[in-house]
Amino acid sequence: MKTKVLCAIAIIAFSCVISVMSYRTAGTSKYDCFPGYMKIDFDRRTPLHEVTLSTNSFQTPGCSKKFMPGEPAVMEINFEKCTGGAENFKLNVGEFKPGEMDQSLYSLDIYCENKPIA
């Protein structure tokens, strides 16, 4: 019986470590929704990465922003200007470490429609 309990505890502990590792490598972000806009605080992989955050309206001023290494990646996105009024959209992310060849590109799902206002 003790062996089964110890084995179960070991499996749970191991799975927690794996989920924490994948959570960190995938990057994290926090965002708040407000009437007409949202604010994101993006947590890059390492402080050495440059980050670009953009919506599909990246050519519109204020809808795309590049953050240098060490600079906090905090951005406000106006729904009318940057997403055509949509409150649920994909935020494009580009992470690049100077001196490396490949840039990591992916999208984050943002859900502000019907979300409690911060």
MIZARO-278556 format. One record per residue: y, z, x of N, C-alpha, C, O in turn; residue number from 1. Coordinates in steps of 0.2 Angstrom, whole numbers, plus 5000, padded with zeros to 4 digits. Layout:
<pts>
[[Y Z X] [Y Z X] [Y Z X] [Y Z X] NUM] ...
</pts>
This chain:
<pts>
[[4994 5000 5004] [5000 5000 5000] [5006 5000 5004] [5011 4996 5003] 1] [[5006 5004 5010] [5012 5004 5014] [5013 4998 5018] [5019 4996 5019] 2] [[5008 4994 5019] [5008 4988 5022] [5012 4983 5018] [5016 4979 5020] 3] [[5010 4983 5012] [5013 4978 5007] [5020 4980 5006] [5024 4975 5006] 4] [[5022 4986 5006] [5029 4988 5005] [5033 4986 5011] [5039 4983 5010] 5] [[5031 4987 5017] [5034 4985 5023] [5035 4978 5024] [5040 4975 5026] 6] [[5029 4974 5022] [5030 4967 5022] [5035 4964 5017] [5039 4960 5019] 7] [[5035 4967 5011] [5040 4965 5006] [5048 4966 5009] [5052 4962 5008] 8] [[5049 4972 5012] [5055 4974 5015] [5057 4969 5021] [5063 4967 5021] 9] [[5052 4967 5025] [5053 4963 5030] [5055 4956 5028] [5060 4952 5030] 10] [[5052 4953 5022] [5053 4947 5020] [5060 4947 5017] [5064 4942 5018] 11] [[5062 4952 5013] [5069 4952 5010] [5074 4953 5016] [5079 4949 5015] 12] [[5073 4956 5021] [5078 4957 5026] [5079 4950 5030] [5084 4948 5031] 13] [[5073 4947 5031] [5073 4940 5034] [5077 4935 5030] [5081 4931 5033] 14] [[5075 4935 5024] [5079 4930 5019] [5086 4932 5019] [5090 4927 5018] 15] [[5088 4938 5019] [5096 4940 5019] [5099 4937 5026] [5104 4934 5025] 16] [[5096 4938 5031] [5098 4935 5038] [5099 4928 5037] [5104 4925 5039] 17] [[5094 4924 5035] [5094 4917 5034] [5100 4915 5030] [5104 4910 5031] 18] [[5101 4918 5024] [5106 4916 5019] [5113 4917 5022] [5118 4913 5021] 19] [[5114 4923 5026] [5120 4924 5029] [5122 4919 5035] [5127 4916 5035] 20] [[5117 4917 5038] [5118 4912 5043] [5120 4905 5040] [5124 4902 5043] 21] [[5116 4903 5035] [5118 4896 5032] [5125 4897 5029] [5128 4892 5028] 22] [[5127 4903 5026] [5133 4904 5023] [5139 4903 5028] [5144 4900 5026] 23] [[5138 4905 5034] [5143 4905 5039] [5144 4898 5041] [5149 4895 5043] 24] [[5138 4894 5042] [5138 4888 5045] [5141 4882 5040] [5144 4877 5042] 25] [[5140 4884 5034] [5142 4879 5029] [5150 4880 5028] [5153 4876 5025] 26] [[5153 4885 5030] [5160 4886 5029] [5161 4890 5023] [5157 4889 5018] 27] [[5166 4893 5022] [5168 4897 5016] [5175 4896 5014] [5179 4894 5018] 28] [[5177 4897 5008] [5183 4896 5006] [5184 4900 5000] [5180 4902 4996] 29] [[5191 4902 4999] [5193 4906 4993] [5198 4902 4990] [5203 4900 4993] 30] [[5198 4902 4983] [5204 4899 4980] [5206 4902 4974] [5202 4906 4970] 31] [[5212 4902 4972] [5215 4905 4966] [5218 4900 4962] [5221 4895 4964] 32] [[5217 4900 4955] [5220 4895 4950] [5226 4898 4947] [5226 4904 4945] 33] [[5231 4894 4946] [5237 4896 4943] [5239 4890 4938] [5236 4885 4939] 34] [[5243 4892 4933] [5245 4886 4929] [5249 4881 4933] [5254 4882 4936] 35] [[5246 4875 4933] [5248 4869 4936] [5246 4868 4943] [5248 4863 4946] 36] [[5244 4873 4947] [5242 4872 4954] [5236 4877 4956] [5235 4882 4952] 37] [[5233 4876 4962] [5229 4881 4964] [5230 4882 4972] [5234 4878 4975] 38] [[5228 4887 4974] [5229 4889 4981] [5223 4890 4985] [5219 4894 4982] 39] [[5221 4887 4990] [5215 4888 4994] [5216 4891 5001] [5221 4889 5004] 40] [[5212 4896 5003] [5212 4899 5009] [5205 4897 5012] [5200 4900 5011] 41] [[5205 4891 5016] [5199 4889 5019] [5197 4892 5026] [5201 4893 5030] 42] [[5191 4894 5026] [5188 4897 5032] [5184 4892 5036] [5178 4891 5034] 43] [[5187 4890 5042] [5184 4885 5046] [5178 4888 5049] [5177 4894 5050] 44] [[5174 4883 5052] [5167 4885 5056] [5169 4890 5062] [5166 4895 5063] 45] [[5174 4888 5066] [5176 4892 5071] [5184 4891 5072] [5186 4886 5069] 46] [[5187 4896 5075] [5194 4895 5076] [5196 4889 5080] [5202 4887 5080] 47] [[5191 4886 5084] [5193 4881 5088] [5193 4874 5084] [5195 4869 5087] 48] [[5191 4874 5078] [5191 4868 5074] [5198 4866 5071] [5201 4870 5068] 49] [[5199 4859 5071] [5205 4857 5067] [5202 4855 5060] [5196 4854 5060] 50] [[5206 4856 5055] [5204 4855 5048] [5209 4851 5045] [5215 4852 5045] 51] [[5206 4846 5041] [5210 4842 5036] [5208 4844 5029] [5202 4843 5028] 52] [[5212 4846 5025] [5211 4846 5018] [5214 4841 5014] [5220 4840 5015] 53] [[5211 4838 5009] [5214 4832 5005] [5211 4831 4999] [5205 4832 4998] 54] [[5215 4829 4994] [5212 4826 4988] [5212 4819 4988] [5213 4816 4993] 55] [[5210 4816 4983] [5209 4808 4983] [5216 4805 4983] [5217 4799 4984] 56] [[5222 4809 4982] [5228 4806 4982] [5231 4808 4989] [5237 4811 4990] 57] [[5227 4807 4994] [5229 4809 5001] [5236 4806 5004] [5239 4809 5008] 58] [[5238 4800 5001] [5244 4797 5003] [5250 4800 5000] [5256 4799 5002] 59] [[5249 4804 4995] [5255 4808 4992] [5257 4814 4996] [5252 4818 4997] 60] [[5263 4815 4997] [5265 4820 5001] [5263 4827 4998] [5264 4828 4992] 61] [[5260 4832 5002] [5258 4838 4999] [5251 4838 4996] [5248 4843 4995] 62] [[5247 4832 4996] [5241 4832 4994] [5235 4832 5000] [5229 4831 4998] 63] [[5238 4832 5006] [5234 4832 5012] [5237 4836 5017] [5243 4835 5018] 64] [[5233 4840 5021] [5237 4843 5026] [5232 4845 5032] [5226 4846 5031] 65] [[5234 4844 5038] [5230 4845 5044] [5232 4852 5047] [5238 4853 5048] 66] [[5227 4856 5049] [5228 4862 5052] [5225 4862 5059] [5220 4860 5060] 67] [[5229 4864 5063] [5227 4864 5070] [5223 4871 5072] [5223 4875 5068] 68] [[5219 4871 5077] [5215 4876 5079] [5219 4883 5079] [5225 4883 5082] 69] [[5216 4888 5076] [5220 4894 5076] [5225 4895 5070] [5227 4901 5068] 70] [[5227 4890 5067] [5232 4890 5062] [5228 4891 5055] [5223 4888 5054] 71] [[5231 4896 5051] [5227 4898 5045] [5227 4891 5040] [5233 4888 5039] 72] [[5222 4890 5037] [5221 4884 5033] [5222 4886 5026] [5217 4887 5022] 73] [[5228 4887 5024] [5230 4889 5017] [5235 4883 5014] [5239 4881 5018] 74] [[5233 4881 5008] [5236 4875 5005] [5237 4876 4998] [5232 4879 4995] 75] [[5242 4874 4995] [5243 4874 4988] [5243 4867 4985] [5245 4862 4989] 76] [[5239 4866 4980] [5238 4859 4977] [5241 4859 4970] [5238 4862 4966] 77] [[5245 4854 4969] [5248 4853 4962] [5244 4849 4958] [5242 4843 4961] 78] [[5241 4851 4953] [5237 4847 4949] [5240 4840 4947] [5236 4835 4948] 79] [[5246 4840 4944] [5249 4834 4942] [5250 4829 4947] [5248 4823 4947] 80] [[5252 4831 4953] [5254 4827 4958] [5248 4824 4962] [5247 4819 4964] 81] [[5243 4829 4963] [5237 4828 4968] [5231 4826 4965] [5226 4823 4968] 82] [[5230 4828 4958] [5223 4826 4955] [5224 4823 4948] [5219 4823 4945] 83] [[5230 4820 4947] [5231 4817 4941] [5230 4822 4935] [5229 4820 4929] 84] [[5231 4828 4936] [5231 4833 4931] [5224 4837 4930] [5224 4841 4927] 85] [[5219 4834 4934] [5213 4837 4933] [5213 4844 4937] [5215 4845 4942] 86] [[5209 4849 4933] [5209 4855 4936] [5202 4856 4939] [5201 4861 4943] 87] [[5197 4852 4938] [5191 4852 4942] [5191 4846 4946] [5191 4840 4943] 88] [[5190 4846 4952] [5190 4840 4957] [5186 4842 4963] [5184 4848 4964] 89] [[5185 4837 4967] [5182 4838 4974] [5188 4838 4979] [5192 4834 4979] 90] [[5188 4843 4984] [5193 4844 4989] [5189 4841 4995] [5184 4844 4997] 91] [[5192 4836 4998] [5189 4833 5004] [5191 4837 5011] [5196 4839 5011] 92] [[5186 4839 5015] [5186 4843 5021] [5184 4839 5027] [5179 4836 5027] 93] [[5188 4839 5032] [5186 4836 5038] [5187 4841 5044] [5193 4844 5044] 94] [[5182 4843 5047] [5182 4848 5053] [5181 4844 5059] [5176 4840 5060] 95] [[5185 4846 5064] [5184 4842 5071] [5186 4847 5076] [5191 4851 5076] 96] [[5181 4847 5081] [5182 4852 5087] [5185 4847 5093] [5181 4843 5095] 97] [[5191 4848 5095] [5194 4844 5100] [5189 4844 5106] [5186 4849 5108] 98] [[5188 4838 5109] [5183 4837 5114] [5176 4835 5112] [5172 4833 5116] 99] [[5175 4835 5106] [5168 4833 5103] [5169 4826 5100] [5175 4824 5098] 100] [[5164 4822 5099] [5164 4815 5096] [5164 4815 5089] [5168 4811 5086] 101] [[5160 4819 5086] [5159 4818 5078] [5163 4823 5074] [5163 4829 5076] 102] [[5165 4821 5069] [5169 4825 5064] [5164 4826 5058] [5161 4822 5056] 103] [[5165 4832 5056] [5161 4834 5050] [5165 4833 5044] [5170 4836 5043] 104] [[5162 4829 5039] [5166 4827 5033] [5162 4829 5027] [5156 4828 5027] 105] [[5165 4833 5022] [5161 4835 5016] [5166 4836 5011] [5172 4836 5012] 106] [[5164 4838 5005] [5168 4840 4999] [5167 4846 4996] [5161 4848 4996] 107] [[5172 4850 4994] [5171 4856 4991] [5172 4855 4983] [5177 4852 4982] 108] [[5168 4858 4979] [5170 4857 4972] [5174 4863 4970] [5173 4869 4971] 109] [[5180 4861 4967] [5185 4866 4964] [5185 4866 4957] [5185 4861 4954] 110] [[5184 4872 4954] [5184 4873 4947] [5189 4877 4944] [5188 4883 4945] 111] [[5195 4875 4942] [5200 4879 4939] [5201 4878 4932] [5204 4883 4929] 112] [[5198 4873 4929] [5198 4873 4921] [5194 4878 4918] [5188 4880 4920] 113] [[5197 4882 4913] [5194 4887 4910] [5193 4893 4914] [5188 4897 4912] 114] [[5196 4893 4920] [5194 4899 4925] [5200 4904 4923] [5206 4902 4922] 115] [[5199 4911 4923] [5204 4915 4923] [5209 4915 4928] [5208 4913 4934] 116] [[5216 4915 4926] [5221 4914 4930] [5222 4920 4935] [5222 4926 4932] 117] [[5223 4919 4941] [5224 4924 4946] [5230 4928 4945] [5232 4933 4948] 118] 
</pts>
